[in-house]
Amino acid sequence: MRAVAARVTRASVTVGGEVVGEIGPGLLVLLGVHRDDTADAVGVMARKLHELRILDGERSCAEAGAPLLVISQFTLYGDTRKGRRPSWSAAAGGAQAEPLVDTVVAALRERGATVATGVFGADMAVESVNDGPFTVLVEA
């Protein structure tokens, strides 16, 4: 499981012209699932994202009570080592990835996090105002 976490002053995701998720200051998380990922990675990823100390004052969402906007992103496993067209063979298919993404969101909420989401598999327009900018890659 792989995530790109960006510290933002605000972020939103729109589907079909309707805002389906938005946050103020917090983390925008693009979350990808590898074809070999299992439920074992869920708890690790949720903990890392919730406790990642990249907010102001080196605080985490857990410490600051800051929200997360989690958006599924299979393209994080695009392989561009050969040719000009990425290969998606390492990315999990929707039937495998969707429940794992949902479980990460549920695990974050169980930890007390406020979590907004996009819509799995939808054509989403994501807007963000990066703070810093401060963006990191998180692996579980």
N, C-alpha and C positions, 0 to 999 in steps of 0.2 A: 504494500500500500504506500502510496506517495501523495504528498500534499504540497502545494505552494501556498504559504501563509503570508499575507501582506497586511501590515498595519495600515488601517484606513481611518480617515476622519468620518467617512460615510461610504456606504456601498449599497447597491440595489440590483435586483434581477427582475427583468420584465419578460413575460411570455404572452404573445398575442396582444401586445399593447397594454397589458395589465401588470402592474407591479405585484409580484407574488412574494417577494422577500426583500427586506431592507433593514439596515442597521445604521446606527450612529458610530461614534468612535469604538473601534474593536478590531477584529480580524476578518478579512475576506479569505476564505479557504477554498481553493480548487483541489478537489479530492479525486485521485485516480486509483483504480483497483487493478492489480496485476492478475493475470490468469491463474497464478499459483497461490494467490492469497486465500486465507481461510479466516474463520471467525476468531482465530487466535490473535490476529493483527488488530482487531477492533479496539480492544481495551487499551492496547499500547498507543494506538493513534489518538484515541480520545484523550488519554492522559497527556500525551505530548502536546497536543493542540491547546488543551485547557490550561496547561501549566507552562507553556512557552513564554519566556520572559522577554518579550520584545515590545511591550507597550511602554508608554512614558514612565521614566523612573525605573526601568528594568522590571516592570511588574507584568504579571500574567493576567489572562482573562479571569482566572480563578481568584486572584488577589484583588483585581480592580472591579470585578463584577461586570466586565465588558462583554458585549455580545459577539457572536460569530455568525457569519453568513457562509454556509457550506453549500458548494455547488459541485455536482459530479462532473468529472473532466477526464474522459477516457484518453484524450490526446496527450496526457502526461506520459503515457507509455509509447508514444510514437517514436519509432526508430528511424533516424535519418542518416545512418552511417553509409548506406549505399544509395546511389542515385539521387533523384530529386523529389521522389514521391515517398512520404513516410510510410513505414509498415506499421500496422496496428496489431500485429500478431501477439504481442506481449500483453495487450490490454484484455481484461476480462470482458466477456460478452455481457449484455444487459441482464440476462437471467441470473448470472452469478453476481454481477457488480451491484445491481440495485438493492438487494437485501443487505449487502455489506455496507453500502453507503448509509442506508436507513438505520442500520445498527450502530454505526459510528455516531450519527445524529442522536439516537436514543441514548447512547452511553454518555454523550456530552450533557444531555438534559438530566440524566440521572445524577451527574456530578453537580448539578445546580446551574449549569450554563444556560443562558438565553441563546437560542439558536434559530436563525431564519434559514430557509433553504430555497433552492430553485426547484424545477420540476425535472425529474430524471428523464433523460432522452429527448427533452423538448428543445426547440430552437430558442435559445435564451439570449437576451441582450443584457450584458453585465456592465454596470457602471461603477466606478470606484474613484475615490480621491485618496491616493496613497499618501500616507503620513511619513515623511522622512525623505525619500521613500525608504521603507524598510521591508524587505521581502526575503524569506528564507525557504529552503527546501526541507521538508520533514519526511523521514522514511520510517516505516514500522514493519 
